Amino acid sequence: MNKKLIITLVILALVIVGVLFYSNQPAPETKKEEVSVSNPDTITKVNMGTIDSLDPHYQYDERSQEIYVNIYENLISFKQGDMTKFEPMLATKVPSDQNGLIQDKGTSYVFPIREDVKFHEGGTLTPEDIRYSFLRSLIHDREGGPLWMLYDPLFGVGGLADITKELVGVEDPKTLTAEQSREVYNYLARTIEVDGQNVIFHLPKPYPPFLSIICHDNGLTAIMDKEWAIEQGGWDGSPETIAKYHDPTKEVDPFYDKTNGTGPFKLENWVKGESITLKKNDDYWRAPAKVENVVIKMIDEWSTRKLMLQRGDADIVYVDNQYLDQARELDNVKIISGLPRPYTGVGLMNWDIVSEGNPDVHSGKLDGKGIPADFFSDLHVRKGFVYAMNYQAFVAEVMKGEGQQSRGPIPEGFLGFDEDSDLYSMDLDKATEEFKQAFDGELWDKGFEITILYNSGNDMRKAAVDMLKSSIEGINDKFKVHVRGVQWATYLDKLIAGKFTLGFIGWGADFADSHNFAVPFMRSDGTYGAFKGENYAKFAKDQEVDELITRAAELTDPVEREKIYQELQQLCYDYATDIYLYQPAAHLVMRDWVSGWEYDPIIHDGVNFYYLDK
């Protein structure tokens, strides 16, 4: 055989053998770098912003909500990730017409209470603990707190002061005599009845959102151990002592820094302004949580949060929309985005600013060196600010398109939202026209100076106030807008004290109903409406705002309810009550070793750690 041919055949054979060998090997995998799970028994979440009390009946903000949903429990809860369905918690059944637990034509709700449930400090849950917790919450009723949600269905009023004024002629519940207190207590107590192992709520009239309110995850309906609470210095259970325990300051609140719930985690440690550590409750009435510890850290700087996520020191981090692209560049990180979020972001304008001791009003006068207390009571001032906001740029650039411009207090997905309703857009010519008419032209000639706040670390809100400052100062060189960042707790304190001038803030759904947005934003005694003072209250009375809101809540016909909510939305537009800026889409950023998470739109970017594992 030809030598050259032999060599060729040998080479060909070797090639065939090589092909056959490699074809039988596993295909090479393209995968991320192997990373060991950091602290497998601990979930670490890093938030932006702080909390300033652990009392579940005091706080009313998103950051606190995440603490309470893991320490305390309610009678019932929303099914995980669904705002339309309920499941029993400390109650064994969800009341309904079908099971006979909604009675008296929709005015009585019966909750059978679960037995053998233990509190973290060792007590056993009883129906009397349920009754005590609700009464303590009603008596506590701190200014600017969440209790309007209970007073509304149970009594048809906004708070305890409304009852004391109507019942015994006392405007401030803290001045009740013992005799007056007994009368008020009896009025409150008749709505919550203990019958054996059942707790029954009696409403004066049907109230469709009631079960959603009972699900409230921000502490409003959190259940405490009565005996323990009294030992700690909480309401002593006496009908004569309402004045003593109503609206306590944080400094004297006995539950400011201690907790005792029935939830899957219990408080281990709280370093104020820095972190909260929770420990798994081994005696939990359901199966214990999957992780031993939860650490929630409060860090305002995005760069620090990002580094902790990148290193694996944090499992879940808060990420503003404008930083999502940076988060997407990180290895071993998953981002869940585009989640529906029932939330309205707004530039809140105070119509009756407390000037005394308030540097943000500067001179406190209409003299070109400050602003008067009634600055935002002038419709032309409000419209000037509303037209000066660059909504489109905010949604596109700051939110990175993860959301839309708000059309009023009620977000998309709720009765009253109309995608074709009137909508403001940035128009500096119209803003100029409005400012020239404000205070009969005096404002344009003299100018003004104002400081607008944002909560430190919230870069979205800082971007909003910076946009407003740039637009308004460009309209008239006599207009001066200062911007200052403060801690979240300080931000809330300024709001409660009436010293807020203008600042951006938001409202997320406490329960799945339009009523939950109409009341806080628009009602004269609502969470934000009340902070805008007497001038706003007069407007609300003149336009019958409170009456419209009450009527909408009582109607069972959704078509009629929707008409009223659309009318309320239109009032917000016509009178430029606030700067309705955005409704975001929600997202969550976490290490890809975290499992078990499901979206809960009610606790927003908070997490129910009971379901998580690593």
C-alpha positions in Angstrom: 0.0 0.0 0.0 1.2 3.5 -0.8 3.1 4.9 2.3 1.4 8.3 1.9 -2.0 6.7 1.8 -1.3 4.7 5.0 -0.3 7.9 6.9 -3.5 9.6 5.7 -5.7 6.7 6.9 -4.0 6.7 10.3 -4.6 10.4 10.7 -8.2 10.0 9.6 -8.7 7.1 12.2 -7.2 9.3 14.9 -9.6 12.1 14.0 -12.6 9.8 14.1 -11.5 8.3 17.5 -11.1 11.8 18.9 -14.6 12.9 17.6 -16.2 9.8 19.1 -14.4 10.4 22.4 -15.4 14.0 22.8 -18.9 13.5 21.6 -19.5 11.2 24.6 -18.4 13.8 27.1 -20.9 16.1 29.0 -21.3 19.5 27.3 -19.4 22.3 29.1 -21.7 24.4 31.3 -21.8 28.1 31.3 -22.7 29.1 34.9 -22.1 31.8 37.4 -19.3 31.7 39.8 -19.9 29.2 42.6 -20.8 31.3 45.8 -21.4 29.8 49.2 -24.5 31.0 51.1 -23.6 33.6 53.6 -25.0 33.1 57.1 -27.5 30.4 56.1 -29.5 30.7 59.3 -30.0 34.5 59.1 -31.9 36.7 56.6 -30.4 40.2 56.5 -32.4 43.0 54.9 -31.1 46.5 54.4 -33.7 49.3 54.4 -33.5 53.0 53.8 -35.0 55.0 56.7 -35.5 54.3 60.4 -38.3 53.7 62.8 -38.8 55.5 66.1 -41.1 53.3 68.2 -42.0 49.6 68.6 -45.5 50.2 69.8 -47.8 48.6 67.2 -50.7 51.0 68.0 -48.4 54.0 67.6 -46.6 53.7 64.3 -48.1 54.3 60.9 -45.4 53.9 58.3 -43.9 51.4 55.9 -40.7 50.7 57.8 -42.5 49.9 61.0 -45.0 47.7 59.1 -42.4 45.2 58.3 -41.5 44.8 62.0 -45.1 44.3 63.2 -46.1 41.8 60.5 -43.4 39.4 61.8 -43.8 40.0 65.5 -47.6 40.5 66.0 -50.6 38.9 64.4 -54.2 39.8 63.5 -57.4 37.9 63.6 -57.3 37.3 59.9 -54.9 38.1 57.1 -54.8 38.5 53.4 -53.8 35.3 51.6 -50.2 35.6 50.6 -49.9 37.9 47.6 -53.7 38.4 47.1 -55.6 41.4 48.3 -59.0 39.9 47.5 -58.9 36.8 49.6 -58.6 36.2 53.4 -57.3 33.5 55.6 -57.7 32.9 59.4 -54.9 33.7 61.8 -55.7 34.1 65.5 -59.3 33.6 64.5 -60.1 30.0 63.3 -62.5 31.2 60.6 -63.0 34.2 58.3 -66.5 35.6 58.8 -68.8 35.4 55.8 -72.5 35.3 55.0 -72.0 31.7 54.0 -70.7 30.4 57.3 -73.1 32.6 59.3 -70.4 34.6 61.0 -71.6 37.9 59.4 -74.9 38.6 61.1 -77.6 41.3 61.6 -77.7 42.3 58.0 -74.0 42.9 57.8 -73.5 44.8 61.0 -72.1 42.0 63.3 -68.9 40.1 62.7 -68.2 36.9 64.7 -64.6 35.8 65.1 -64.0 32.3 66.8 -60.6 32.7 68.6 -57.9 30.0 68.2 -56.9 28.2 71.4 -53.5 27.3 72.8 -51.7 30.2 71.1 -48.7 31.4 73.2 -47.3 35.0 73.4 -43.6 35.4 73.2 -43.4 36.1 77.0 -45.3 33.0 77.9 -49.0 34.1 78.2 -51.8 32.2 76.5 -54.1 34.0 74.1 -57.7 34.5 75.2 -60.7 36.3 73.7 -60.2 38.9 76.4 -56.8 39.7 75.0 -58.4 40.5 71.7 -61.0 42.8 73.3 -58.3 44.5 75.4 -56.0 45.1 72.4 -58.7 46.7 70.3 -59.9 48.9 73.2 -56.4 49.9 74.1 -55.8 50.8 70.4 -59.0 52.9 70.4 -58.1 54.7 73.6 -54.5 55.2 72.5 -55.5 56.9 69.3 -52.4 59.0 68.9 -52.5 62.1 66.7 -51.9 61.3 63.1 -52.1 57.6 63.8 -54.0 54.8 62.0 -57.0 54.6 64.3 -59.4 56.4 61.9 -59.6 53.0 60.2 -61.4 51.5 63.2 -63.3 54.6 64.3 -64.8 54.9 60.9 -66.6 51.5 60.7 -67.3 51.1 64.4 -68.6 54.6 65.2 -68.8 56.6 61.9 -66.3 59.2 63.1 -62.6 59.9 62.7 -61.3 59.5 66.2 -61.7 59.5 70.0 -62.0 63.3 70.1 -65.1 63.3 67.9 -66.8 60.9 70.4 -65.8 62.8 73.6 -67.0 66.1 72.0 -70.3 64.6 71.0 -70.9 62.4 74.0 -69.7 64.6 77.0 -68.8 67.9 75.4 -65.0 67.5 75.8 -62.8 68.3 72.8 -59.5 67.0 74.2 -59.8 63.4 75.6 -56.8 64.0 77.8 -59.0 66.3 79.9 -61.8 63.8 80.6 -62.9 63.4 84.3 -63.3 59.9 85.7 -67.0 60.1 85.4 -66.8 61.3 81.8 -64.3 58.6 81.0 -66.7 55.9 82.2 -69.4 57.2 79.9 -67.0 57.3 76.9 -65.6 53.8 77.8 -69.0 52.3 77.9 -69.7 53.8 74.5 -66.5 52.3 73.1 -66.8 48.9 74.8 -70.3 48.1 73.5 -68.9 47.6 70.0 -66.6 44.7 71.0 -68.2 41.7 72.8 -66.7 38.5 74.2 -69.1 35.6 74.0 -67.3 32.4 75.2 -64.5 31.7 72.7 -65.9 34.3 70.2 -65.2 38.0 69.8 -68.0 39.9 68.1 -67.7 43.4 66.5 -71.0 45.4 66.3 -71.1 48.1 63.6 -73.8 50.7 63.4 -74.3 50.1 59.7 -72.9 47.8 56.9 -69.3 48.7 56.0 -67.9 46.7 53.0 -64.2 47.3 53.7 -64.4 46.0 57.3 -62.6 42.7 56.8 -59.8 44.4 54.9 -59.3 46.7 57.8 -59.1 43.8 60.3 -56.3 42.5 58.1 -54.3 45.7 58.5 -50.6 44.9 58.7 -49.3 48.1 60.3 -50.0 47.3 63.9 -53.5 48.8 64.2 -55.1 45.5 65.0 -52.1 43.8 66.5 -53.0 41.6 69.5 -51.3 42.0 72.8 -51.3 40.0 76.1 -53.5 42.0 78.4 -51.9 40.9 81.6 -48.4 41.6 80.3 -49.4 44.9 78.8 -50.8 46.2 82.1 -47.7 45.0 83.9 -45.5 47.1 81.5 -47.5 50.2 82.2 -50.0 50.1 79.4 -53.7 51.0 79.7 -54.8 49.4 83.0 -58.2 48.3 81.7 -60.1 50.7 83.9 -63.0 52.7 82.4 -61.9 55.8 84.4 -58.4 56.2 83.0 -58.9 57.1 79.3 -57.3 60.6 79.8 -54.1 59.1 81.2 -53.5 56.7 78.4 -54.8 58.7 75.4 -52.2 59.9 72.8 -49.0 59.2 74.8 -45.7 60.7 73.6 -43.0 58.3 72.5 -41.0 59.2 75.6 -43.7 57.8 78.1 -45.1 55.0 75.9 -44.4 51.8 77.7 -44.2 49.8 74.5 -41.7 52.2 72.8 -38.9 49.7 73.0 -40.5 46.3 73.9 -42.8 43.8 72.2 -44.8 40.7 73.0 -46.7 39.2 70.1 -47.7 35.8 68.9 -45.9 35.9 65.5 -43.2 33.8 64.0 -40.4 36.0 65.3 -39.8 37.8 68.5 -37.6 40.9 69.2 -34.0 40.1 70.1 -32.4 43.6 69.9 -33.1 47.1 68.7 -30.2 49.5 68.1 -32.1 52.8 67.5 -31.5 54.2 64.1 -29.3 51.3 63.1 -30.8 47.8 63.2 -33.4 45.4 64.6 -32.7 41.8 65.2 -35.5 39.2 65.4 -35.3 35.6 66.7 -37.4 32.7 65.6 -40.3 31.8 67.8 -39.9 28.1 68.5 -43.3 28.0 70.3 -45.1 29.4 67.3 -48.6 27.9 66.8 -47.9 27.2 63.2 -44.7 25.4 62.0 -41.7 27.5 63.1 -40.0 29.8 60.6 -37.3 28.4 58.3 -34.5 30.7 59.5 -33.3 31.3 63.0 -32.7 35.1 62.8 -33.7 38.1 60.9 -31.6 41.3 60.9 -33.0 44.5 59.5 -30.5 47.3 59.0 -31.2 50.9 58.3 -28.7 52.4 55.9 -29.5 55.5 53.9 -26.5 55.5 51.4 -27.2 53.4 48.3 -23.4 52.8 47.8 -23.2 51.0 51.1 -26.4 49.0 50.5 -25.0 48.0 47.1 -21.7 46.9 48.5 -23.4 44.8 51.1 -25.5 43.1 48.4 -22.5 42.5 46.2 -20.5 40.9 49.0 -23.4 38.8 50.2 -23.5 40.6 53.6 -27.1 41.5 52.7 -29.7 39.1 51.3 -32.4 41.7 50.4 -31.8 45.5 49.9 -33.9 48.5 49.3 -33.1 49.9 45.8 -34.6 53.2 44.4 -35.7 53.0 40.8 -32.8 55.0 39.5 -30.3 52.4 40.8 -32.0 49.3 39.4 -29.6 49.3 36.4 -26.6 49.1 38.8 -28.2 46.3 40.7 -28.8 44.4 37.4 -25.0 44.4 36.8 -24.3 42.4 40.0 -23.7 38.7 39.8 -25.8 36.3 41.8 -28.6 38.8 42.3 -32.2 38.5 41.2 -34.6 41.4 40.6 -38.3 40.9 40.5 -39.9 44.0 39.0 -43.1 45.3 37.4 -45.2 44.3 40.4 -48.5 46.1 40.8 -48.3 48.5 43.7 -51.3 50.3 45.3 -49.4 53.5 46.2 -49.7 57.2 45.5 -46.7 59.5 45.8 -47.5 63.1 46.4 -46.0 66.5 47.1 -48.0 67.4 50.2 -48.7 71.2 50.7 -49.5 72.4 54.2 -52.3 75.0 54.0 -51.8 76.2 57.6 -48.1 76.0 58.5 -47.1 76.4 62.1 -44.6 79.2 62.0 -43.4 79.5 65.5 -40.0 77.9 65.9 -40.0 76.8 62.3 -36.9 77.8 60.3 -38.4 76.5 57.0 -40.8 79.5 56.7 -37.8 81.9 57.3 -39.3 85.3 58.1 -42.8 83.8 58.3 -44.2 86.7 56.4 -45.0 87.7 52.8 -42.1 90.1 52.6 -39.8 88.4 50.1 -37.8 86.8 52.9 -40.2 84.0 53.9 -43.7 82.6 53.5 -46.8 83.3 55.7 -48.6 80.4 57.5 -51.4 80.5 54.9 -49.0 80.4 51.9 -50.6 77.3 50.3 -54.1 78.3 51.1 -53.9 80.5 48.0 -55.2 78.5 45.1 -52.9 80.4 42.7 -49.8 79.4 44.8 -50.8 75.8 44.7 -51.4 75.8 41.0 -48.1 77.6 40.4 -46.3 74.8 42.2 -48.4 72.1 40.5 -47.6 73.4 37.0 -43.9 73.7 37.9 -43.4 70.0 38.5 -41.8 68.0 35.7 -43.9 64.9 35.9 -42.8 63.3 32.6 -39.1 63.7 33.4 -39.6 62.3 36.9 -41.3 59.2 35.7 -38.9 58.6 32.8 -35.6 59.6 34.4 -36.0 59.1 38.1 -38.4 56.2 38.1 -36.8 54.7 35.0 -40.3 54.3 33.6 -41.2 51.9 36.4 -44.6 53.5 37.1 -46.8 56.3 35.9 -48.0 59.8 36.8 -50.8 59.9 39.5 -54.2 61.2 38.6 -55.2 62.0 42.2 -55.2 60.1 45.4 -56.7 56.9 44.1 -54.3 54.6 42.2 -54.9 52.5 39.2 -56.8 49.3 40.0 -59.2 50.9 42.5 -62.7 52.3 42.0 -62.6 55.9 40.9 -59.4 55.8 38.8 -60.0 57.0 35.3 -57.3 56.8 32.7 -59.0 59.6 30.8 -59.4 62.1 33.7 -57.8 65.5 33.7 -54.1 65.5 34.3 -51.5 68.2 35.0 -48.3 68.5 33.1 -45.3 70.8 33.4 -46.2 74.3 32.0 -44.0 77.1 33.2 -46.1 79.7 31.3 -49.2 78.7 33.2 -47.2 78.5 36.5 -46.1 82.1 35.8 -49.7 83.2 35.3 -50.8 81.6 38.5 -47.9 83.1 40.6 -48.7 86.5 39.2 -52.3 86.3 40.6 -51.3 84.9 44.0 -52.0 87.1 47.0 -53.5 89.7 44.6 -50.1 90.1 42.8 -48.2 90.8 46.0 -46.3 87.5 45.8 -44.9 88.2 42.3 -43.6 91.6 43.3 -42.1 90.7 46.6 -41.1 87.1 46.0 -40.7 84.4 48.7 -38.2 82.1 50.4 -39.1 78.6 51.5 -37.3 75.4 52.7 -38.6 72.1 51.4 -37.7 68.9 53.1 -37.0 65.3 52.0 -36.1 62.3 54.1 -32.4 61.6 53.9 -31.5 58.6 51.7 -34.6 58.8 49.6 -33.1 59.9 46.4 -36.4 59.8 44.5 -37.8 62.4 46.8 -34.6 64.5 46.7 -34.8 64.4 42.9 -38.5 65.6 43.1 -37.7 68.6 45.3 -34.6 69.4 43.2 -36.8 69.5 40.1 -39.3 71.7 41.8 -36.6 74.1 43.1 -35.0 74.4 39.6 -38.4 75.2 37.9 -39.7 77.7 40.4 -36.4 79.6 40.9 -36.3 79.9 37.1 -39.7 81.6 37.0 -38.8 84.6 39.1 -35.4 85.5 40.5 -37.2 86.7 43.7 -38.4 83.1 44.3 -35.9 81.2 46.6 -36.3 77.5 47.3 -34.0 75.7 49.8 -33.8 71.9 50.0 -32.8 70.0 53.2 -32.6 66.3 54.0 -33.6 65.1 57.5 -34.0 61.7 59.1 -37.2 59.9 58.5 -38.3 60.1 62.1 -37.7 63.9 62.0 -39.6 64.1 58.8 -42.6 62.5 60.4 -42.3 64.7 63.5 -42.3 67.8 61.4 -45.4 66.6 59.6 -47.3 65.7 62.8 -46.3 69.1 64.4 -47.8 71.0 61.4 -44.3 72.5 60.6 -44.1 70.8 57.2 -44.1 73.4 54.4 -44.1 71.1 51.3 -42.5 67.7 51.0 -42.9 64.5 49.1 -44.5 61.6 50.8 -46.5 58.6 49.8 -49.5 56.4 50.8 -49.7 52.7 50.3 -52.8 50.6 50.7 -53.6 49.5 54.3 -56.6 47.7 52.9 -57.8 47.0 49.4 -60.4 49.8 48.9 -60.5 53.3 47.5 -61.7 54.5 50.9 -58.2 53.9 52.1 -56.9 56.6 49.8 -59.7 59.1 49.9 -59.7 59.4 53.7 -55.9 60.0 54.3 -55.4 62.4 51.4 -58.7 64.3 51.4 -60.8 64.0 54.5 -60.3 67.0 56.9 -59.4 64.6 59.7 -57.5 62.2 57.5 -53.8 61.4 58.1 -52.6 64.1 55.6 -55.7 66.2 55.5 -55.6 66.8 59.2 -51.9 68.0 59.0 -53.0 70.8 56.6 -54.8 72.6 59.3 -58.0 74.7 59.6 -57.7 76.3 56.1 -57.9 72.9 54.5 -60.7 71.8 56.9 -62.7 74.9 55.7 -62.2 73.9 52.1 -63.3 70.3 52.8 -66.4 71.6 54.5 -67.3 74.0 51.6 -66.9 71.2 49.0 -68.6 68.6 51.2 -65.5 66.4 50.9 -66.1 64.5 54.2 -69.7 63.9 53.4 -68.8 62.5 50.0 -66.2 60.1 51.5 -68.6 58.9 54.1 -71.4 58.3 51.6 -69.0 56.3 49.3 -67.9 54.0 52.1 -71.5 53.1 53.1 -72.7 52.3 49.6 -72.8 48.6 48.4 -73.4 49.5 44.8 -69.9 49.7 43.1 -71.2 51.9 40.3 -72.5 54.5 42.7 -69.3 54.3 44.7 -67.2 54.8 41.7 -69.1 58.0 40.7 -68.3 59.6 44.1 -64.6 58.6 44.0 -64.3 60.1 40.5 -65.9 63.3 41.8 -63.4 63.4 44.6 -60.5 62.9 42.1 -61.8 65.8 40.1 -61.9 68.1 43.1 -58.2 67.3 43.7 -57.5 68.4 40.1 -59.7 71.5 40.1 -58.3 72.9 43.4 -54.7 71.6 43.0 -54.9 70.3 46.5 -51.5 68.7 46.3 -48.9 67.7 43.7 -50.0 64.2 42.7 -46.8 62.9 41.3 -46.5 59.1 40.7 -47.7 55.6 41.2 -44.8 53.2 41.1 -44.4 49.7 40.0 -42.9 47.6 42.8 -39.7 45.6 42.7 -37.5 43.5 45.1 -33.8 43.0 44.9 -32.2 40.0 46.6 -29.5 37.5 46.4 -30.4 34.5 44.3 -30.0 32.1 47.2 -33.1 33.5 48.9 -36.2 31.3 48.3 -39.9 31.3 49.4 -40.7 35.0 48.6 -44.1 35.9 47.3 -45.3 39.4 46.7 -47.6 41.0 49.3 -48.8 44.4 47.8 -50.1 45.5 51.2 -46.7 45.5 52.9 -45.1 47.0 49.8 -41.3 46.6 49.9 -41.6 45.0 53.3 -41.1 41.2 53.7 -43.0 38.6 55.7 -39.9 36.6 56.7 -41.9 33.6 57.9 -41.9 32.1 54.3 -38.2 32.8 53.5 -35.3 30.4 53.4 -31.8 30.4 52.1 
